[in-house]
């Protein structure tokens, strides 16, 4: 996968649990867990915006592109 999700890294830097982030963002634990594990296929900009607001970060802190070398 070319898009890497660093949500767990940002949560660790902010010392925030998945449950706390879920409550503050208004997204279920399950959906955040799927995103955190890079198993999600999409994210709404409104959700990304809310996560960035709560974690005080930029979208690029959460999402990273890595080229697949074949």
C-alpha positions as CSV (number, residue, x, y, z in Angstrom):
1,X,0.0,0.0,0.0
2,X,1.4,3.4,-1.0
3,X,-0.5,5.4,1.7
4,X,0.8,4.9,5.2
5,X,-1.4,5.9,8.2
6,X,0.6,7.3,11.1
7,X,-2.4,7.8,13.4
8,X,-0.9,5.6,16.1
9,X,2.3,7.7,16.1
10,X,0.4,10.9,16.5
11,X,-1.8,9.4,19.3
12,X,1.3,8.2,21.1
13,X,3.0,11.7,20.8
14,X,-0.2,13.3,22.3
15,X,-0.5,10.5,24.9
16,X,-4.1,9.9,23.8
17,X,-6.0,6.6,23.8
18,X,-8.2,5.4,21.0
19,X,-11.2,5.7,23.2
20,X,-10.4,9.3,24.1
21,X,-9.8,10.2,20.5
22,X,-13.0,8.5,19.4
23,X,-15.1,10.4,22.0
24,X,-13.5,13.7,21.1
25,X,-13.7,13.2,17.3
26,X,-17.2,11.7,17.3
27,X,-16.2,8.6,15.3
28,X,-16.5,5.0,16.6
29,X,-13.6,3.1,18.1
30,X,-14.1,0.5,15.4
31,X,-13.7,3.0,12.5
32,X,-10.7,4.7,14.1
33,X,-9.1,1.3,14.7
34,X,-9.6,0.3,11.1
35,X,-8.0,3.6,10.0
36,X,-5.2,3.2,12.5
37,X,-4.4,-0.2,11.1
38,X,-4.2,1.1,7.6
39,X,-7.1,-1.2,6.6
40,X,-9.5,1.6,5.7
41,X,-10.1,2.4,2.0
42,X,-11.2,6.0,2.5
43,X,-11.5,8.9,5.0
44,X,-13.8,11.8,4.9
45,X,-12.2,15.2,5.0
46,X,-14.5,16.1,7.9
47,X,-13.2,13.2,9.9
48,X,-9.6,14.0,9.0
49,X,-10.2,17.6,10.0
50,X,-11.6,16.6,13.3
51,X,-8.7,14.2,14.0
52,X,-6.2,17.0,13.1
53,X,-8.0,19.5,15.4
54,X,-8.1,17.1,18.4
55,X,-4.5,15.9,17.9
56,X,-3.3,19.5,17.0
57,X,-1.5,18.3,13.8
58,X,-1.6,18.5,10.0
59,X,-3.0,15.9,7.6
60,X,0.5,15.2,6.5
61,X,1.4,14.1,10.1
62,X,-1.2,11.4,9.8
63,X,-1.1,10.4,6.1
64,X,2.2,9.6,4.3
65,X,2.8,8.5,0.7
66,X,5.4,5.9,-0.1
67,X,6.1,4.8,-3.6
68,X,5.7,1.1,-4.3
69,X,8.9,0.0,-5.9
70,X,8.4,-3.1,-8.0
